[in-house]
Amino acid sequence: METYPLDSERTYLSSDFLTLACEEGDVTLKIGEWLLRDPVRIHRLIIKEKLLHVDQAEVFVPLISKLRRADFEYYKRITGLKMMIDFPGFSSEVEAKIPYDTDPIAFYKWWRKGKNESRVYLSPAYQFKLFQKVMSMEPKVMLRKDIDYVKNF
């Protein structure tokens, strides 16, 4: 069987073949098939390792929707504040970054006190920034553990 090693100088389309090492040995599939079989691995090759270059419209956009279905926790982590959410006061879904930036107190209440931490991933740095903003604006709404987090950071 012919192998198609990763060529970091090439831009791949969904119909292009790629051979990757797997538990069962080398596996050759079309990029479109890799999106179904292992979307997290393909995403990491594109974003983290920067070894795989793909066509934005034909491969990357479908990859993101595959990630959402295949591994929601991974998807949530890579999306962060770009996650679309239903937030009080907005008539439709909005990026989490909008209320995070425009109304940190309401966002804090929704995210932390409203038990929505599982819906939007905030890195420790974004948590710290949020807690710091809320603490400077209205510390009474904060949980004790978040106040301690800011003080001990």
Phi and psi in degrees as GROMACS dihedral restraints (atoms count N, CA, C in turn):
[ dihedral_restraints ]
;  ai    aj    ak    al  type     phi  dphi    fc
    3     4     5     6     1   -75.3    20    10
    4     5     6     7     1   141.4    20    10
    6     7     8     9     1  -107.9    20    10
    7     8     9    10     1   152.6    20    10
    9    10    11    12     1  -129.0    20    10
   10    11    12    13     1    84.8    20    10
   12    13    14    15     1   -65.4    20    10
   13    14    15    16     1   155.2    20    10
   15    16    17    18     1   -63.4    20    10
   16    17    18    19     1   127.8    20    10
   18    19    20    21     1  -114.4    20    10
   19    20    21    22     1   104.6    20    10
   21    22    23    24     1   -71.9    20    10
   22    23    24    25     1    -6.8    20    10
   24    25    26    27     1   -91.5    20    10
   25    26    27    28     1    -7.1    20    10
   27    28    29    30     1  -104.7    20    10
   28    29    30    31     1   150.3    20    10
   30    31    32    33     1  -103.3    20    10
   31    32    33    34     1   120.5    20    10
   33    34    35    36     1   -90.5    20    10
   34    35    36    37     1   144.4    20    10
   36    37    38    39     1  -106.0    20    10
   37    38    39    40     1   168.6    20    10
   39    40    41    42     1   -64.3    20    10
   40    41    42    43     1   -24.3    20    10
   42    43    44    45     1   -89.9    20    10
   43    44    45    46     1    -3.8    20    10
   45    46    47    48     1   -78.7    20    10
   46    47    48    49     1   143.8    20    10
   48    49    50    51     1   -85.9    20    10
   49    50    51    52     1   149.1    20    10
   51    52    53    54     1  -146.2    20    10
   52    53    54    55     1   134.9    20    10
   54    55    56    57     1  -106.6    20    10
   55    56    57    58     1   125.7    20    10
   57    58    59    60     1  -127.5    20    10
   58    59    60    61     1   147.7    20    10
   60    61    62    63     1   -75.0    20    10
   61    62    63    64     1   130.2    20    10
   63    64    65    66     1  -128.9    20    10
   64    65    66    67     1   175.2    20    10
   66    67    68    69     1   -56.1    20    10
   67    68    69    70     1   -38.0    20    10
   69    70    71    72     1   -87.4    20    10
   70    71    72    73     1     9.7    20    10
   72    73    74    75     1   110.3    20    10
   73    74    75    76     1  -168.7    20    10
   75    76    77    78     1   -69.3    20    10
   76    77    78    79     1   134.1    20    10
   78    79    80    81     1  -124.5    20    10
   79    80    81    82     1   130.9    20    10
   81    82    83    84     1  -111.6    20    10
   82    83    84    85     1   123.7    20    10
   84    85    86    87     1  -141.5    20    10
   85    86    87    88     1   162.6    20    10
   87    88    89    90     1   -71.1    20    10
   88    89    90    91     1   152.3    20    10
   90    91    92    93     1   -54.6    20    10
   91    92    93    94     1   -41.9    20    10
   93    94    95    96     1   -58.5    20    10
   94    95    96    97     1   -34.8    20    10
   96    97    98    99     1   -74.9    20    10
   97    98    99   100     1   -34.9    20    10
   99   100   101   102     1   -62.8    20    10
  100   101   102   103     1   -34.2    20    10
  102   103   104   105     1   -61.2    20    10
  103   104   105   106     1   -33.1    20    10
  105   106   107   108     1   -80.7    20    10
  106   107   108   109     1   -39.8    20    10
  108   109   110   111     1   -75.6    20    10
  109   110   111   112     1   -44.4    20    10
  111   112   113   114     1  -149.6    20    10
  112   113   114   115     1    69.8    20    10
  114   115   116   117     1   -63.7    20    10
  115   116   117   118     1   -32.2    20    10
  117   118   119   120     1   -64.9    20    10
  118   119   120   121     1   -44.4    20    10
  120   121   122   123     1   -62.2    20    10
  121   122   123   124     1   -43.7    20    10
  123   124   125   126     1   -63.7    20    10
  124   125   126   127     1   -42.3    20    10
  126   127   128   129     1   -60.6    20    10
  127   128   129   130     1   -43.3    20    10
  129   130   131   132     1   -64.2    20    10
  130   131   132   133     1   -38.5    20    10
  132   133   134   135     1   -63.3    20    10
  133   134   135   136     1   -34.2    20    10
  135   136   137   138     1   -79.6    20    10
  136   137   138   139     1   -51.8    20    10
  138   139   140   141     1   -89.2    20    10
  139   140   141   142     1   -51.3    20    10
  141   142   143   144     1   -81.2    20    10
  142   143   144   145     1   -48.2    20    10
  144   145   146   147     1   -87.9    20    10
  145   146   147   148     1   -18.3    20    10
  147   148   149   150     1    53.2    20    10
  148   149   150   151     1    36.8    20    10
  150   151   152   153     1   -99.5    20    10
  151   152   153   154     1   -26.1    20    10
  153   154   155   156     1  -111.3    20    10
  154   155   156   157     1   122.3    20    10
  156   157   158   159     1  -109.8    20    10
  157   158   159   160     1   127.0    20    10
  159   160   161   162     1  -127.7    20    10
  160   161   162   163     1   160.3    20    10
  162   163   164   165     1   -67.2    20    10
  163   164   165   166     1   128.2    20    10
  165   166   167   168     1   -58.9    20    10
  166   167   168   169     1   -52.8    20    10
  168   169   170   171     1   -73.8    20    10
  169   170   171   172     1   -40.5    20    10
  171   172   173   174     1   -82.8    20    10
  172   173   174   175     1   -28.6    20    10
  174   175   176   177     1  -119.3    20    10
  175   176   177   178     1   -49.5    20    10
  177   178   179   180     1   -69.1    20    10
  178   179   180   181     1   -44.5    20    10
  180   181   182   183     1   -60.7    20    10
  181   182   183   184     1   -48.1    20    10
  183   184   185   186     1   -62.6    20    10
  184   185   186   187     1   -33.1    20    10
  186   187   188   189     1   -58.7    20    10
  187   188   189   190     1   -43.5    20    10
  189   190   191   192     1   -62.0    20    10
  190   191   192   193     1   -41.2    20    10
  192   193   194   195     1   -68.9    20    10
  193   194   195   196     1   -32.6    20    10
  195   196   197   198     1   -67.8    20    10
  196   197   198   199     1   -39.6    20    10
  198   199   200   201     1   -60.9    20    10
  199   200   201   202     1   -41.6    20    10
  201   202   203   204     1   -58.3    20    10
  202   203   204   205     1   -41.2    20    10
  204   205   206   207     1   -81.3    20    10
  205   206   207   208     1   -36.4    20    10
  207   208   209   210     1   -77.7    20    10
  208   209   210   211     1   -40.9    20    10
  210   211   212   213     1  -149.7    20    10
  211   212   213   214     1    85.0    20    10
  213   214   215   216     1   -62.6    20    10
  214   215   216   217     1   -35.0    20    10
  216   217   218   219     1   -63.3    20    10
  217   218   219   220     1   -44.3    20    10
  219   220   221   222     1   -63.1    20    10
  220   221   222   223     1   -45.6    20    10
  222   223   224   225     1   -57.4    20    10
  223   224   225   226     1   -44.8    20    10
  225   226   227   228     1   -62.3    20    10
  226   227   228   229     1   -40.4    20    10
  228   229   230   231     1   -66.7    20    10
  229   230   231   232     1   -41.4    20    10
  231   232   233   234     1   -76.2    20    10
  232   233   234   235     1   -24.4    20    10
  234   235   236   237     1   -82.0    20    10
  235   236   237   238     1   -41.4    20    10
  237   238   239   240     1    54.8    20    10
  238   239   240   241     1  -126.5    20    10
  240   241   242   243     1   -74.8    20    10
  241   242   243   244     1    -3.4    20    10
  243   244   245   246     1   -85.6    20    10
  244   245   246   247     1    -2.4    20    10
  246   247   248   249     1   -62.5    20    10
  247   248   249   250     1   134.4    20    10
  249   250   251   252     1   -81.6    20    10
  250   251   252   253     1   130.2    20    10
  252   253   254   255     1  -135.3    20    10
  253   254   255   256     1   156.8    20    10
  255   256   257   258     1   -86.6    20    10
  256   257   258   259     1   116.8    20    10
  258   259   260   261     1  -124.3    20    10
  259   260   261   262     1   134.4    20    10
  261   262   263   264     1   -52.7    20    10
  262   263   264   265     1   134.8    20    10
  264   265   266   267     1    97.6    20    10
  265   266   267   268     1   -10.8    20    10
  267   268   269   270     1  -111.0    20    10
  268   269   270   271     1   139.2    20    10
  270   271   272   273     1   -77.5    20    10
  271   272   273   274     1   -19.0    20    10
  273   274   275   276     1  -141.8    20    10
  274   275   276   277     1   178.3    20    10
  276   277   278   279     1   -60.6    20    10
  277   278   279   280     1   148.2    20    10
  279   280   281   282     1  -139.2    20    10
  280   281   282   283     1   151.6    20    10
  282   283   284   285     1   -62.3    20    10
  283   284   285   286     1   137.1    20    10
  285   286   287   288     1   -57.5    20    10
  286   287   288   289     1   -27.9    20    10
  288   289   290   291     1   -60.9    20    10
  289   290   291   292     1   -30.6    20    10
  291   292   293   294     1   -65.2    20    10
  292   293   294   295     1   -56.2    20    10
  294   295   296   297     1   -69.2    20    10
  295   296   297   298     1   -29.6    20    10
  297   298   299   300     1   -57.7    20    10
  298   299   300   301     1   -44.4    20    10
  300   301   302   303     1   -81.5    20    10
  301   302   303   304     1   -40.2    20    10
  303   304   305   306     1   -87.0    20    10
  304   305   306   307     1   -29.2    20    10
  306   307   308   309     1  -144.6    20    10
  307   308   309   310     1    74.2    20    10
  309   310   311   312     1   -59.1    20    10
  310   311   312   313     1   -32.0    20    10
  312   313   314   315     1   -67.6    20    10
  313   314   315   316     1   -47.0    20    10
  315   316   317   318     1   -63.9    20    10
  316   317   318   319     1   -39.5    20    10
  318   319   320   321     1   -64.2    20    10
  319   320   321   322     1   -44.3    20    10
  321   322   323   324     1   -57.8    20    10
  322   323   324   325     1   -48.4    20    10
  324   325   326   327     1   -60.7    20    10
  325   326   327   328     1   -43.1    20    10
  327   328   329   330     1   -67.0    20    10
  328   329   330   331     1   -45.7    20    10
  330   331   332   333     1   -74.4    20    10
  331   332   333   334     1   -51.4    20    10
  333   334   335   336     1   -89.0    20    10
  334   335   336   337     1   -54.8    20    10
  336   337   338   339     1   -78.4    20    10
  337   338   339   340     1   -26.7    20    10
  339   340   341   342     1   -85.1    20    10
  340   341   342   343     1     4.2    20    10
  342   343   344   345     1    59.7    20    10
  343   344   345   346     1    43.9    20    10
  345   346   347   348     1  -108.5    20    10
  346   347   348   349     1    17.2    20    10
  348   349   350   351     1   -60.0    20    10
  349   350   351   352     1   -28.9    20    10
  351   352   353   354     1   -75.7    20    10
  352   353   354   355     1   -12.5    20    10
  354   355   356   357     1   -90.9    20    10
  355   356   357   358     1   -28.4    20    10
  357   358   359   360     1  -134.2    20    10
  358   359   360   361     1   125.7    20    10
  360   361   362   363     1   -86.5    20    10
  361   362   363   364     1   125.2    20    10
  363   364   365   366     1  -114.5    20    10
  364   365   366   367     1   123.4    20    10
  366   367   368   369     1   -63.6    20    10
  367   368   369   370     1   162.1    20    10
  369   370   371   372     1   -54.6    20    10
  370   371   372   373     1   -35.7    20    10
  372   373   374   375     1   -65.5    20    10
  373   374   375   376     1   -43.5    20    10
  375   376   377   378     1   -69.6    20    10
  376   377   378   379     1   -34.4    20    10
  378   379   380   381     1   -62.1    20    10
  379   380   381   382     1   -46.9    20    10
  381   382   383   384     1   -58.9    20    10
  382   383   384   385     1   -45.7    20    10
  384   385   386   387     1   -61.6    20    10
  385   386   387   388     1   -43.3    20    10
  387   388   389   390     1   -62.6    20    10
  388   389   390   391     1   -50.4    20    10
  390   391   392   393     1   -60.7    20    10
  391   392   393   394     1   -40.3    20    10
  393   394   395   396     1   -64.0    20    10
  394   395   396   397     1   -43.5    20    10
  396   397   398   399     1   -62.2    20    10
  397   398   399   400     1   -48.8    20    10
  399   400   401   402     1   -63.8    20    10
  400   401   402   403     1   -40.0    20    10
  402   403   404   405     1   -63.7    20    10
  403   404   405   406     1   -35.8    20    10
  405   406   407   408     1   -77.5    20    10
  406   407   408   409     1   -23.4    20    10
  408   409   410   411     1   -95.7    20    10
  409   410   411   412     1   -47.2    20    10
  411   412   413   414     1  -154.9    20    10
  412   413   414   415     1    76.5    20    10
  414   415   416   417     1   -63.6    20    10
  415   416   417   418     1   -21.1    20    10
  417   418   419   420     1   -64.0    20    10
  418   419   420   421     1   -24.0    20    10
  420   421   422   423     1   -81.6    20    10
  421   422   423   424     1   -11.0    20    10
  423   424   425   426     1   -82.6    20    10
  424   425   426   427     1   149.2    20    10
  426   427   428   429     1   -75.9    20    10
  427   428   429   430     1   149.8    20    10
  429   430   431   432     1   -56.5    20    10
  430   431   432   433     1   -41.6    20    10
  432   433   434   435     1   -63.6    20    10
  433   434   435   436     1   -30.7    20    10
  435   436   437   438     1   -77.5    20    10
  436   437   438   439     1   -35.5    20    10
  438   439   440   441     1   -62.2    20    10
  439   440   441   442     1   -46.1    20    10
  441   442   443   444     1   -62.6    20    10
  442   443   444   445     1   -38.0    20    10
  444   445   446   447     1   -58.6    20    10
  445   446   447   448     1   -44.6    20    10
  447   448   449   450     1   -68.1    20    10
  448   449   450   451     1   -43.7    20    10
  450   451   452   453     1   -66.6    20    10
  451   452   453   454     1   -30.0    20    10
  453   454   455   456     1  -101.2    20    10
  454   455   456   457     1     9.0    20    10
